[in-house]
Structure formats: C-alpha cells, structure tokens
Amino acid sequence: MVVNRVGDCAFILALPLILLNFGSFNFQTIFSTLGSLTWFDYFYSDLDVICLLLFIAAMAKSAQLGLHT
C-alpha cells in the first residue's frame, strides 16, 4: 500500500509539470511540441524530471524491482 502511494505522489508531481511545459495533456499536442524542438530550444531538465517522475510512478504501480515489497 505504501509503494502504491509513492507512485501516486510521483504521478501527481508530474502532472503540473506537463501542464506548465506543454499547456495540455493531449498526446498529439505534446508530441508535436517535442517534434518541433531542437537541442537549444528547450530546457531539458524539465523534460528529464517529467520522464523520471512518470517512470517512478509506473514502477511503483506495477511493483517493479526496487519498489516491490
């Protein structure tokens, strides 16, 4: 139950970051924004944090190695 809450917290932290950076939760909007970026157009640490939080959420929700009990 605690591990599941870790996943919930990571997902809740990732959601506002996605909304602030992309302005939408729509996959088509997000992927079209990512496709138009070049290496120097975007501050990549935000994208790294979003990916890390979503990865932690997925690991905790499926109880992968490192977060299983």
CHARMM-style PDB file with segment names, atoms N, HN, CA, C and O in Angstrom:
ATOM      1  N   MET     1       0.819  -1.192   0.000  1.00  0.00      PROA
ATOM      2  CA  MET     1       0.000   0.000   0.000  1.00  0.00      PROA
ATOM      3  C   MET     1       0.868   1.263   0.000  1.00  0.00      PROA
ATOM      4  O   MET     1       0.533   2.254  -0.649  1.00  0.00      PROA
ATOM      5  N   VAL     2       1.975   1.219   0.728  1.00  0.00      PROA
ATOM      6  HN  VAL     2       2.247   0.414   1.255  1.00  0.00      PROA
ATOM      7  CA  VAL     2       2.874   2.371   0.765  1.00  0.00      PROA
ATOM      8  C   VAL     2       3.531   2.577  -0.592  1.00  0.00      PROA
ATOM      9  O   VAL     2       3.694   3.710  -1.044  1.00  0.00      PROA
ATOM     10  N   VAL     3       3.902   1.493  -1.231  1.00  0.00      PROA
ATOM     11  HN  VAL     3       3.769   0.573  -0.863  1.00  0.00      PROA
ATOM     12  CA  VAL     3       4.548   1.585  -2.536  1.00  0.00      PROA
ATOM     13  C   VAL     3       3.601   2.201  -3.555  1.00  0.00      PROA
ATOM     14  O   VAL     3       4.027   2.972  -4.414  1.00  0.00      PROA
ATOM     15  N   ASN     4       2.334   1.867  -3.464  1.00  0.00      PROA
ATOM     16  HN  ASN     4       1.988   1.241  -2.765  1.00  0.00      PROA
ATOM     17  CA  ASN     4       1.343   2.423  -4.359  1.00  0.00      PROA
ATOM     18  C   ASN     4       1.216   3.936  -4.167  1.00  0.00      PROA
ATOM     19  O   ASN     4       0.989   4.670  -5.129  1.00  0.00      PROA
ATOM     20  N   ARG     5       1.363   4.392  -2.940  1.00  0.00      PROA
ATOM     21  HN  ARG     5       1.547   3.795  -2.159  1.00  0.00      PROA
ATOM     22  CA  ARG     5       1.293   5.841  -2.653  1.00  0.00      PROA
ATOM     23  C   ARG     5       2.509   6.580  -3.214  1.00  0.00      PROA
ATOM     24  O   ARG     5       2.402   7.746  -3.596  1.00  0.00      PROA
ATOM     25  N   VAL     6       3.646   5.922  -3.266  1.00  0.00      PROA
ATOM     26  HN  VAL     6       3.734   4.975  -2.956  1.00  0.00      PROA
ATOM     27  CA  VAL     6       4.832   6.527  -3.892  1.00  0.00      PROA
ATOM     28  C   VAL     6       4.549   6.787  -5.366  1.00  0.00      PROA
ATOM     29  O   VAL     6       4.889   7.847  -5.890  1.00  0.00      PROA
ATOM     30  N   GLY     7       3.937   5.835  -6.023  1.00  0.00      PROA
ATOM     31  HN  GLY     7       3.661   4.973  -5.597  1.00  0.00      PROA
ATOM     32  CA  GLY     7       3.565   6.003  -7.425  1.00  0.00      PROA
ATOM     33  C   GLY     7       2.551   7.111  -7.613  1.00  0.00      PROA
ATOM     34  O   GLY     7       2.642   7.885  -8.566  1.00  0.00      PROA
ATOM     35  N   ASP     8       1.586   7.192  -6.713  1.00  0.00      PROA
ATOM     36  HN  ASP     8       1.512   6.562  -5.939  1.00  0.00      PROA
ATOM     37  CA  ASP     8       0.583   8.260  -6.791  1.00  0.00      PROA
ATOM     38  C   ASP     8       1.234   9.637  -6.644  1.00  0.00      PROA
ATOM     39  O   ASP     8       0.913  10.560  -7.392  1.00  0.00      PROA
ATOM     40  N   CYS     9       2.137   9.771  -5.689  1.00  0.00      PROA
ATOM     41  HN  CYS     9       2.397   9.022  -5.081  1.00  0.00      PROA
ATOM     42  CA  CYS     9       2.812  11.066  -5.465  1.00  0.00      PROA
ATOM     43  C   CYS     9       3.662  11.464  -6.675  1.00  0.00      PROA
ATOM     44  O   CYS     9       3.659  12.626  -7.080  1.00  0.00      PROA
ATOM     45  N   ALA    10       4.373  10.522  -7.240  1.00  0.00      PROA
ATOM     46  HN  ALA    10       4.375   9.577  -6.911  1.00  0.00      PROA
ATOM     47  CA  ALA    10       5.205  10.825  -8.412  1.00  0.00      PROA
ATOM     48  C   ALA    10       4.335  11.254  -9.586  1.00  0.00      PROA
ATOM     49  O   ALA    10       4.688  12.181 -10.314  1.00  0.00      PROA
ATOM     50  N   PHE    11       3.205  10.587  -9.773  1.00  0.00      PROA
ATOM     51  HN  PHE    11       2.919   9.834  -9.182  1.00  0.00      PROA
ATOM     52  CA  PHE    11       2.301  10.933 -10.869  1.00  0.00      PROA
ATOM     53  C   PHE    11       1.677  12.307 -10.642  1.00  0.00      PROA
ATOM     54  O   PHE    11       1.545  13.092 -11.581  1.00  0.00      PROA
ATOM     55  N   ILE    12       1.293  12.600  -9.402  1.00  0.00      PROA
ATOM     56  HN  ILE    12       1.400  11.962  -8.639  1.00  0.00      PROA
ATOM     57  CA  ILE    12       0.700  13.903  -9.084  1.00  0.00      PROA
ATOM     58  C   ILE    12       1.720  15.027  -9.270  1.00  0.00      PROA
ATOM     59  O   ILE    12       1.350  16.132  -9.667  1.00  0.00      PROA
ATOM     60  N   LEU    13       2.976  14.767  -8.994  1.00  0.00      PROA
ATOM     61  HN  LEU    13       3.277  13.870  -8.671  1.00  0.00      PROA
ATOM     62  CA  LEU    13       4.010  15.777  -9.217  1.00  0.00      PROA
ATOM     63  C   LEU    13       4.311  15.978 -10.703  1.00  0.00      PROA
ATOM     64  O   LEU    13       4.675  17.079 -11.117  1.00  0.00      PROA
ATOM     65  N   ALA    14       4.164  14.937 -11.497  1.00  0.00      PROA
ATOM     66  HN  ALA    14       3.869  14.043 -11.161  1.00  0.00      PROA
ATOM     67  CA  ALA    14       4.447  15.036 -12.932  1.00  0.00      PROA
ATOM     68  C   ALA    14       3.354  15.789 -13.686  1.00  0.00      PROA
ATOM     69  O   ALA    14       3.639  16.471 -14.671  1.00  0.00      PROA
ATOM     70  N   LEU    15       2.117  15.673 -13.238  1.00  0.00      PROA
ATOM     71  HN  LEU    15       1.885  15.119 -12.438  1.00  0.00      PROA
ATOM     72  CA  LEU    15       1.001  16.296 -13.957  1.00  0.00      PROA
ATOM     73  C   LEU    15       1.117  17.817 -14.091  1.00  0.00      PROA
ATOM     74  O   LEU    15       0.961  18.325 -15.202  1.00  0.00      PROA
ATOM     75  N   PRO    16       1.380  18.565 -13.024  1.00  0.00      PROA
ATOM     76  CA  PRO    16       1.503  20.021 -13.218  1.00  0.00      PROA
ATOM     77  C   PRO    16       2.715  20.409 -14.065  1.00  0.00      PROA
ATOM     78  O   PRO    16       2.680  21.416 -14.772  1.00  0.00      PROA
ATOM     79  N   LEU    17       3.778  19.621 -13.998  1.00  0.00      PROA
ATOM     80  HN  LEU    17       3.806  18.803 -13.423  1.00  0.00      PROA
ATOM     81  CA  LEU    17       4.945  19.908 -14.836  1.00  0.00      PROA
ATOM     82  C   LEU    17       4.609  19.745 -16.316  1.00  0.00      PROA
ATOM     83  O   LEU    17       5.049  20.537 -17.149  1.00  0.00      PROA
ATOM     84  N   ILE    18       3.834  18.723 -16.633  1.00  0.00      PROA
ATOM     85  HN  ILE    18       3.477  18.080 -15.956  1.00  0.00      PROA
ATOM     86  CA  ILE    18       3.415  18.527 -18.022  1.00  0.00      PROA
ATOM     87  C   ILE    18       2.546  19.684 -18.481  1.00  0.00      PROA
ATOM     88  O   ILE    18       2.720  20.204 -19.583  1.00  0.00      PROA
ATOM     89  N   LEU    19       1.613  20.083 -17.632  1.00  0.00      PROA
ATOM     90  HN  LEU    19       1.471  19.660 -16.737  1.00  0.00      PROA
ATOM     91  CA  LEU    19       0.706  21.173 -17.991  1.00  0.00      PROA
ATOM     92  C   LEU    19       1.449  22.497 -18.141  1.00  0.00      PROA
ATOM     93  O   LEU    19       1.144  23.270 -19.048  1.00  0.00      PROA
ATOM     94  N   LEU    20       2.414  22.771 -17.274  1.00  0.00      PROA
ATOM     95  HN  LEU    20       2.662  22.142 -16.536  1.00  0.00      PROA
ATOM     96  CA  LEU    20       3.182  24.015 -17.364  1.00  0.00      PROA
ATOM     97  C   LEU    20       4.086  24.062 -18.588  1.00  0.00      PROA
ATOM     98  O   LEU    20       4.248  25.118 -19.201  1.00  0.00      PROA
ATOM     99  N   ASN    21       4.669  22.940 -18.944  1.00  0.00      PROA
ATOM    100  HN  ASN    21       4.538  22.082 -18.447  1.00  0.00      PROA
ATOM    101  CA  ASN    21       5.615  22.913 -20.055  1.00  0.00      PROA
ATOM    102  C   ASN    21       4.962  22.795 -21.422  1.00  0.00      PROA
ATOM    103  O   ASN    21       5.470  23.334 -22.405  1.00  0.00      PROA
ATOM    104  N   PHE    22       3.836  22.092 -21.487  1.00  0.00      PROA
ATOM    105  HN  PHE    22       3.423  21.654 -20.688  1.00  0.00      PROA
ATOM    106  CA  PHE    22       3.221  21.831 -22.784  1.00  0.00      PROA
ATOM    107  C   PHE    22       1.848  22.472 -22.945  1.00  0.00      PROA
ATOM    108  O   PHE    22       1.356  22.607 -24.065  1.00  0.00      PROA
ATOM    109  N   GLY    23       1.230  22.867 -21.844  1.00  0.00      PROA
ATOM    110  HN  GLY    23       1.630  22.758 -20.934  1.00  0.00      PROA
ATOM    111  CA  GLY    23      -0.059  23.538 -21.903  1.00  0.00      PROA
ATOM    112  C   GLY    23      -1.234  22.622 -22.167  1.00  0.00      PROA
ATOM    113  O   GLY    23      -2.350  23.101 -22.367  1.00  0.00      PROA
ATOM    114  N   SER    24      -1.018  21.322 -22.173  1.00  0.00      PROA
ATOM    115  HN  SER    24      -0.112  20.932 -22.010  1.00  0.00      PROA
ATOM    116  CA  SER    24      -2.088  20.380 -22.475  1.00  0.00      PROA
ATOM    117  C   SER    24      -1.676  18.989 -22.017  1.00  0.00      PROA
ATOM    118  O   SER    24      -0.493  18.695 -21.842  1.00  0.00      PROA
ATOM    119  N   PHE    25      -2.680  18.145 -21.829  1.00  0.00      PROA
ATOM    120  HN  PHE    25      -3.641  18.384 -21.971  1.00  0.00      PROA
ATOM    121  CA  PHE    25      -2.428  16.738 -21.555  1.00  0.00      PROA
ATOM    122  C   PHE    25      -2.679  15.886 -22.795  1.00  0.00      PROA
ATOM    123  O   PHE    25      -2.562  14.661 -22.744  1.00  0.00      PROA
ATOM    124  N   ASN    26      -3.017  16.517 -23.881  1.00  0.00      PROA
ATOM    125  HN  ASN    26      -3.112  17.512 -23.922  1.00  0.00      PROA
ATOM    126  CA  ASN    26      -3.300  15.824 -25.133  1.00  0.00      PROA
ATOM    127  C   ASN    26      -1.993  15.288 -25.736  1.00  0.00      PROA
ATOM    128  O   ASN    26      -1.035  16.038 -25.927  1.00  0.00      PROA
ATOM    129  N   PHE    27      -1.969  13.990 -26.031  1.00  0.00      PROA
ATOM    130  HN  PHE    27      -2.747  13.381 -25.876  1.00  0.00      PROA
ATOM    131  CA  PHE    27      -0.754  13.372 -26.561  1.00  0.00      PROA
ATOM    132  C   PHE    27      -0.323  14.015 -27.878  1.00  0.00      PROA
ATOM    133  O   PHE    27       0.868  14.221 -28.111  1.00  0.00      PROA
ATOM    134  N   GLN    28      -1.273  14.325 -28.722  1.00  0.00      PROA
ATOM    135  HN  GLN    28      -2.241  14.158 -28.533  1.00  0.00      PROA
ATOM    136  CA  GLN    28      -0.938  14.913 -30.021  1.00  0.00      PROA
ATOM    137  C   GLN    28      -0.264  16.271 -29.845  1.00  0.00      PROA
ATOM    138  O   GLN    28       0.688  16.585 -30.561  1.00  0.00      PROA
ATOM    139  N   THR    29      -0.738  17.065 -28.917  1.00  0.00      PROA
ATOM    140  HN  THR    29      -1.511  16.811 -28.336  1.00  0.00      PROA
ATOM    141  CA  THR    29      -0.131  18.373 -28.647  1.00  0.00      PROA
ATOM    142  C   THR    29       1.280  18.213 -28.088  1.00  0.00      PROA
ATOM    143  O   THR    29       2.203  18.907 -28.515  1.00  0.00      PROA
ATOM    144  N   ILE    30       1.443  17.310 -27.145  1.00  0.00      PROA
ATOM    145  HN  ILE    30       0.693  16.747 -26.799  1.00  0.00      PROA
ATOM    146  CA  ILE    30       2.753  17.104 -26.512  1.00  0.00      PROA
ATOM    147  C   ILE    30       3.766  16.589 -27.527  1.00  0.00      PROA
ATOM    148  O   ILE    30       4.884  17.099 -27.599  1.00  0.00      PROA
ATOM    149  N   PHE    31       3.385  15.576 -28.319  1.00  0.00      PROA
ATOM    150  HN  PHE    31       2.477  15.162 -28.261  1.00  0.00      PROA
ATOM    151  CA  PHE    31       4.330  15.008 -29.279  1.00  0.00      PROA
ATOM    152  C   PHE    31       4.658  15.966 -30.411  1.00  0.00      PROA
ATOM    153  O   PHE    31       5.778  15.959 -30.923  1.00  0.00      PROA
ATOM    154  N   SER    32       3.696  16.791 -30.807  1.00  0.00      PROA
ATOM    155  HN  SER    32       2.787  16.797 -30.392  1.00  0.00      PROA
ATOM    156  CA  SER    32       4.000  17.770 -31.854  1.00  0.00      PROA
ATOM    157  C   SER    32       4.932  18.848 -31.321  1.00  0.00      PROA
ATOM    158  O   SER    32       5.773  19.359 -32.061  1.00  0.00      PROA
ATOM    159  N   THR    33       4.793  19.200 -30.052  1.00  0.00      PROA
ATOM    160  HN  THR    33       4.110  18.786 -29.451  1.00  0.00      PROA
ATOM    161  CA  THR    33       5.717  20.169 -29.432  1.00  0.00      PROA
ATOM    162  C   THR    33       7.112  19.582 -29.329  1.00  0.00      PROA
ATOM    163  O   THR    33       8.096  20.263 -29.616  1.00  0.00      PROA
ATOM    164  N   LEU    34       7.205  18.344 -28.929  1.00  0.00      PROA
ATOM    165  HN  LEU    34       6.406  17.791 -28.696  1.00  0.00      PROA
ATOM    166  CA  LEU    34       8.515  17.695 -28.812  1.00  0.00      PROA
ATOM    167  C   LEU    34       9.181  17.531 -30.166  1.00  0.00      PROA
ATOM    168  O   LEU    34      10.402  17.649 -30.274  1.00  0.00      PROA
ATOM    169  N   GLY    35       8.405  17.261 -31.190  1.00  0.00      PROA
ATOM    170  HN  GLY    35       7.413  17.165 -31.102  1.00  0.00      PROA
ATOM    171  CA  GLY    35       8.963  17.076 -32.520  1.00  0.00      PROA
ATOM    172  C   GLY    35       9.520  18.341 -33.121  1.00  0.00      PROA
ATOM    173  O   GLY    35      10.406  18.279 -33.974  1.00  0.00      PROA
ATOM    174  N   SER    36       9.022  19.491 -32.698  1.00  0.00      PROA
ATOM    175  HN  SER    36       8.302  19.541 -32.006  1.00  0.00      PROA
ATOM    176  CA  SER    36       9.480  20.757 -33.268  1.00  0.00      PROA
ATOM    177  C   SER    36      10.637  21.372 -32.491  1.00  0.00      PROA
ATOM    178  O   SER    36      11.167  22.406 -32.896  1.00  0.00      PROA
ATOM    179  N   LEU    37      11.037  20.757 -31.387  1.00  0.00      PROA
ATOM    180  HN  LEU    37      10.607  19.916 -31.058  1.00  0.00      PROA
ATOM    181  CA  LEU    37      12.116  21.312 -30.576  1.00  0.00      PROA
ATOM    182  C   LEU    37      13.478  20.903 -31.131  1.00  0.00      PROA
ATOM    183  O   LEU    37      13.639  19.816 -31.687  1.00  0.00      PROA
ATOM    184  N   THR    38      14.432  21.777 -30.973  1.00  0.00      PROA
ATOM    185  HN  THR    38      14.302  22.660 -30.522  1.00  0.00      PROA
ATOM    186  CA  THR    38      15.820  21.427 -31.273  1.00  0.00      PROA
ATOM    187  C   THR    38      16.575  21.355 -29.952  1.00  0.00      PROA
ATOM    188  O   THR    38      15.998  21.618 -28.897  1.00  0.00      PROA
ATOM    189  N   TRP    39      17.814  21.015 -29.995  1.00  0.00      PROA
ATOM    190  HN  TRP    39      18.282  20.801 -30.852  1.00  0.00      PROA
ATOM    191  CA  TRP    39      18.595  20.863 -28.758  1.00  0.00      PROA
ATOM    192  C   TRP    39      18.675  22.151 -27.951  1.00  0.00      PROA
ATOM    193  O   TRP    39      18.787  22.096 -26.727  1.00  0.00      PROA
ATOM    194  N   PHE    40      18.622  23.294 -28.596  1.00  0.00      PROA
ATOM    195  HN  PHE    40      18.532  23.338 -29.591  1.00  0.00      PROA
ATOM    196  CA  PHE    40      18.824  24.551 -27.888  1.00  0.00      PROA
ATOM    197  C   PHE    40      17.531  25.289 -27.585  1.00  0.00      PROA
ATOM    198  O   PHE    40      17.571  26.347 -26.958  1.00  0.00      PROA
ATOM    199  N   ASP    41      16.372  24.761 -28.012  1.00  0.00      PROA
ATOM    200  HN  ASP    41      16.339  23.901 -28.521  1.00  0.00      PROA
ATOM    201  CA  ASP    41      15.108  25.448 -27.821  1.00  0.00      PROA
ATOM    202  C   ASP    41      14.440  25.147 -26.487  1.00  0.00      PROA
ATOM    203  O   ASP    41      13.524  25.866 -26.086  1.00  0.00      PROA
ATOM    204  N   TYR    42      14.861  24.135 -25.814  1.00  0.00      PROA
ATOM    205  HN  TYR    42      15.605  23.551 -26.140  1.00  0.00      PROA
ATOM    206  CA  TYR    42      14.118  23.693 -24.650  1.00  0.00      PROA
ATOM    207  C   TYR    42      15.057  23.414 -23.493  1.00  0.00      PROA
ATOM    208  O   TYR    42      16.163  22.911 -23.688  1.00  0.00      PROA
ATOM    209  N   PHE    43      14.619  23.740 -22.300  1.00  0.00      PROA
ATOM    210  HN  PHE    43      13.720  24.149 -22.142  1.00  0.00      PROA
ATOM    211  CA  PHE    43      15.390  23.455 -21.099  1.00  0.00      PROA
ATOM    212  C   PHE    43      15.122  21.996 -20.723  1.00  0.00      PROA
ATOM    213  O   PHE    43      14.085  21.688 -20.136  1.00  0.00      PROA
ATOM    214  N   TYR    44      16.035  21.114 -21.052  1.00  0.00      PROA
ATOM    215  HN  TYR    44      16.877  21.363 -21.529  1.00  0.00      PROA
ATOM    216  CA  TYR    44      15.779  19.689 -20.979  1.00  0.00      PROA
ATOM    217  C   TYR    44      15.687  19.121 -19.575  1.00  0.00      PROA
ATOM    218  O   TYR    44      15.232  17.989 -19.412  1.00  0.00      PROA
ATOM    219  N   SER    45      16.101  19.861 -18.551  1.00  0.00      PROA
ATOM    220  HN  SER    45      16.471  20.781 -18.683  1.00  0.00      PROA
ATOM    221  CA  SER    45      15.986  19.277 -17.222  1.00  0.00      PROA
ATOM    222  C   SER    45      14.517  19.123 -16.817  1.00  0.00      PROA
ATOM    223  O   SER    45      14.187  18.209 -16.061  1.00  0.00      PROA
ATOM    224  N   ASP    46      13.627  19.996 -17.304  1.00  0.00      PROA
ATOM    225  HN  ASP    46      13.894  20.739 -17.918  1.00  0.00      PROA
ATOM    226  CA  ASP    46      12.199  19.830 -17.030  1.00  0.00      PROA
ATOM    227  C   ASP    46      11.689  18.533 -17.652  1.00  0.00      PROA
ATOM    228  O   ASP    46      10.948  17.783 -17.016  1.00  0.00      PROA
ATOM    229  N   LEU    47      12.077  18.280 -18.867  1.00  0.00      PROA
ATOM    230  HN  LEU    47      12.679  18.890 -19.383  1.00  0.00      PROA
ATOM    231  CA  LEU    47      11.659  17.058 -19.549  1.00  0.00      PROA
ATOM    232  C   LEU    47      12.235  15.829 -18.844  1.00  0.00      PROA
ATOM    233  O   LEU    47      11.561  14.804 -18.739  1.00  0.00      PROA
ATOM    234  N   ASP    48      13.459  15.924 -18.369  1.00  0.00      PROA
ATOM    235  HN  ASP    48      14.006  16.756 -18.454  1.00  0.00      PROA
ATOM    236  CA  ASP    48      14.072  14.817 -17.634  1.00  0.00      PROA
ATOM    237  C   ASP    48      13.320  14.522 -16.345  1.00  0.00      PROA
ATOM    238  O   ASP    48      13.097  13.359 -16.006  1.00  0.00      PROA
ATOM    239  N   VAL    49      12.931  15.564 -15.630  1.00  0.00      PROA
ATOM    240  HN  VAL    49      13.112  16.508 -15.906  1.00  0.00      PROA
ATOM    241  CA  VAL    49      12.201  15.386 -14.376  1.00  0.00      PROA
ATOM    242  C   VAL    49      10.826  14.766 -14.641  1.00  0.00      PROA
ATOM    243  O   VAL    49      10.388  13.880 -13.907  1.00  0.00      PROA
ATOM    244  N   ILE    50      10.155  15.232 -15.684  1.00  0.00      PROA
ATOM    245  HN  ILE    50      10.511  15.952 -16.280  1.00  0.00      PROA
ATOM    246  CA  ILE    50       8.849  14.671 -16.032  1.00  0.00      PROA
ATOM    247  C   ILE    50       8.986  13.179 -16.341  1.00  0.00      PROA
ATOM    248  O   ILE    50       8.203  12.368 -15.847  1.00  0.00      PROA
ATOM    249  N   CYS    51       9.969  12.821 -17.148  1.00  0.00      PROA
ATOM    250  HN  CYS    51      10.605  13.480 -17.549  1.00  0.00      PROA
ATOM    251  CA  CYS    51      10.174  11.415 -17.504  1.00  0.00      PROA
ATOM    252  C   CYS    51      10.532  10.573 -16.291  1.00  0.00      PROA
ATOM    253  O   CYS    51      10.052   9.447 -16.157  1.00  0.00      PROA
ATOM    254  N   LEU    52      11.360  11.096 -15.415  1.00  0.00      PROA
ATOM    255  HN  LEU    52      11.750  12.010 -15.523  1.00  0.00      PROA
ATOM    256  CA  LEU    52      11.754  10.359 -14.211  1.00  0.00      PROA
ATOM    257  C   LEU    52      10.551  10.138 -13.292  1.00  0.00      PROA
ATOM    258  O   LEU    52      10.368   9.040 -12.765  1.00  0.00      PROA
ATOM    259  N   LEU    53       9.733  11.172 -13.099  1.00  0.00      PROA
ATOM    260  HN  LEU    53       9.881  12.064 -13.527  1.00  0.00      PROA
ATOM    261  CA  LEU    53       8.558  11.024 -12.240  1.00  0.00      PROA
ATOM    262  C   LEU    53       7.558  10.034 -12.821  1.00  0.00      PROA
ATOM    263  O   LEU    53       6.985   9.234 -12.081  1.00  0.00      PROA
ATOM    264  N   LEU    54       7.338  10.074 -14.130  1.00  0.00      PROA
ATOM    265  HN  LEU    54       7.803  10.724 -14.730  1.00  0.00      PROA
ATOM    266  CA  LEU    54       6.426   9.120 -14.749  1.00  0.00      PROA
ATOM    267  C   LEU    54       6.981   7.696 -14.690  1.00  0.00      PROA
ATOM    268  O   LEU    54       6.225   6.736 -14.545  1.00  0.00      PROA
ATOM    269  N   PHE    55       8.300   7.565 -14.804  1.00  0.00      PROA
ATOM    270  HN  PHE    55       8.915   8.345 -14.922  1.00  0.00      PROA
ATOM    271  CA  PHE    55       8.938   6.251 -14.687  1.00  0.00      PROA
ATOM    272  C   PHE    55       8.780   5.706 -13.265  1.00  0.00      PROA
ATOM    273  O   PHE    55       8.462   4.530 -13.089  1.00  0.00      PROA
ATOM    274  N   ILE    56       8.997   6.539 -12.261  1.00  0.00      PROA
ATOM    275  HN  ILE    56       9.255   7.495 -12.404  1.00  0.00      PROA
ATOM    276  CA  ILE    56       8.818   6.120 -10.865  1.00  0.00      PROA
ATOM    277  C   ILE    56       7.375   5.717 -10.617  1.00  0.00      PROA
ATOM    278  O   ILE    56       7.110   4.718  -9.948  1.00  0.00      PROA
ATOM    279  N   ALA    57       6.434   6.499 -11.160  1.00  0.00      PROA
ATOM    280  HN  ALA    57       6.649   7.311 -11.703  1.00  0.00      PROA
ATOM    281  CA  ALA    57       5.018   6.176 -10.987  1.00  0.00      PROA
ATOM    282  C   ALA    57       4.685   4.822 -11.615  1.00  0.00      PROA
ATOM    283  O   ALA    57       3.959   4.025 -11.020  1.00  0.00      PROA
ATOM    284  N   ALA    58       5.203   4.562 -12.798  1.00  0.00      PROA
ATOM    285  HN  ALA    58       5.792   5.210 -13.281  1.00  0.00      PROA
ATOM    286  CA  ALA    58       4.934   3.282 -13.453  1.00  0.00      PROA
ATOM    287  C   ALA    58       5.578   2.124 -12.698  1.00  0.00      PROA
ATOM    288  O   ALA    58       4.974   1.059 -12.564  1.00  0.00      PROA
ATOM    289  N   MET    59       6.795   2.324 -12.205  1.00  0.00      PROA
ATOM    290  HN  MET    59       7.285   3.188 -12.314  1.00  0.00      PROA
ATOM    291  CA  MET    59       7.464   1.272 -11.442  1.00  0.00      PROA
ATOM    292  C   MET    59       6.719   0.970 -10.150  1.00  0.00      PROA
ATOM    293  O   MET    59       6.545  -0.195  -9.793  1.00  0.00      PROA
ATOM    294  N   ALA    60       6.277   2.010  -9.444  1.00  0.00      PROA
ATOM    295  HN  ALA    60       6.418   2.956  -9.734  1.00  0.00      PROA
ATOM    296  CA  ALA    60       5.591   1.798  -8.171  1.00  0.00      PROA
ATOM    297  C   ALA    60       4.228   1.156  -8.372  1.00  0.00      PROA
ATOM    298  O   ALA    60       3.811   0.311  -7.580  1.00  0.00      PROA
ATOM    299  N   LYS    61       3.537   1.556  -9.424  1.00  0.00      PROA
ATOM    300  HN  LYS    61       3.876   2.242 -10.067  1.00  0.00      PROA
ATOM    301  CA  LYS    61       2.208   0.997  -9.673  1.00  0.00      PROA
ATOM    302  C   LYS    61       2.276  -0.469 -10.088  1.00  0.00      PROA
ATOM    303  O   LYS    61       1.350  -1.233  -9.812  1.00  0.00      PROA
ATOM    304  N   SER    62       3.341  -0.862 -10.735  1.00  0.00      PROA
ATOM    305  HN  SER    62       4.093  -0.241 -10.958  1.00  0.00      PROA
ATOM    306  CA  SER    62       3.444  -2.264 -11.137  1.00  0.00      PROA
ATOM    307  C   SER    62       4.412  -3.037 -10.253  1.00  0.00      PROA
ATOM    308  O   SER    62       4.697  -4.204 -10.520  1.00  0.00      PROA
ATOM    309  N   ALA    63       4.923  -2.396  -9.195  1.00  0.00      PROA
ATOM    310  HN  ALA    63       4.692  -1.447  -8.977  1.00  0.00      PROA
ATOM    311  CA  ALA    63       5.795  -3.033  -8.206  1.00  0.00      PROA
ATOM    312  C   ALA    63       7.023  -3.659  -8.836  1.00  0.00      PROA
ATOM    313  O   ALA    63       7.335  -4.824  -8.586  1.00  0.00      PROA
ATOM    314  N   GLN    64       7.725  -2.878  -9.659  1.00  0.00      PROA
ATOM    315  HN  GLN    64       7.473  -1.932  -9.862  1.00  0.00      PROA
ATOM    316  CA  GLN    64       8.937  -3.370 -10.303  1.00  0.00      PROA
ATOM    317  C   GLN    64      10.090  -3.447  -9.284  1.00  0.00      PROA
ATOM    318  O   GLN    64       9.974  -2.970  -8.154  1.00  0.00      PROA
ATOM    319  N   LEU    65      11.172  -4.044  -9.706  1.00  0.00      PROA
ATOM    320  HN  LEU    65      11.266  -4.431 -10.623  1.00  0.00      PROA
ATOM    321  CA  LEU    65      12.336  -4.217  -8.857  1.00  0.00      PROA
ATOM    322  C   LEU    65      12.809  -2.865  -8.314  1.00  0.00      PROA
ATOM    323  O   LEU    65      12.952  -1.906  -9.072  1.00  0.00      PROA
ATOM    324  N   GLY    66      13.041  -2.795  -7.058  1.00  0.00      PROA
ATOM    325  HN  GLY    66      12.925  -3.574  -6.443  1.00  0.00      PROA
ATOM    326  CA  GLY    66      13.465  -1.567  -6.391  1.00  0.00      PROA
ATOM    327  C   GLY    66      12.344  -0.932  -5.601  1.00  0.00      PROA
ATOM    328  O   GLY    66      12.598  -0.252  -4.607  1.00  0.00      PROA
ATOM    329  N   LEU    67      11.120  -1.138  -6.019  1.00  0.00      PROA
ATOM    330  HN  LEU    67      10.914  -1.691  -6.827  1.00  0.00      PROA
ATOM    331  CA  LEU    67       9.984  -0.612  -5.278  1.00  0.00      PROA
ATOM    332  C   LEU    67       8.984  -1.712  -4.891  1.00  0.00      PROA
ATOM    333  O   LEU    67       7.877  -1.411  -4.446  1.00  0.00      PROA
ATOM    334  N   HSD    68       9.367  -2.969  -5.058  1.00  0.00      PROA
ATOM    335  HN  HSD    68      10.267  -3.213  -5.420  1.00  0.00      PROA
ATOM    336  CA  HSD    68       8.469  -4.030  -4.659  1.00  0.00      PROA
ATOM    337  C   HSD    68       8.641  -4.318  -3.165  1.00  0.00      PROA
ATOM    338  O   HSD    68       9.664  -3.972  -2.574  1.00  0.00      PROA
ATOM    339  N   THR    69       7.651  -4.943  -2.570  1.00  0.00      PROA
ATOM    340  HN  THR    69       6.820  -5.224  -3.049  1.00  0.00      PROA
ATOM    341  CA  THR    69       7.745  -5.274  -1.145  1.00  0.00      PROA
ATOM    342  C   THR    69       7.731  -6.778  -0.955  1.00  0.00      PROA
ATOM    343  OT1 THR    69       7.802  -7.258   0.176  1.00  0.00      PROA
TER     344      THR     69
END
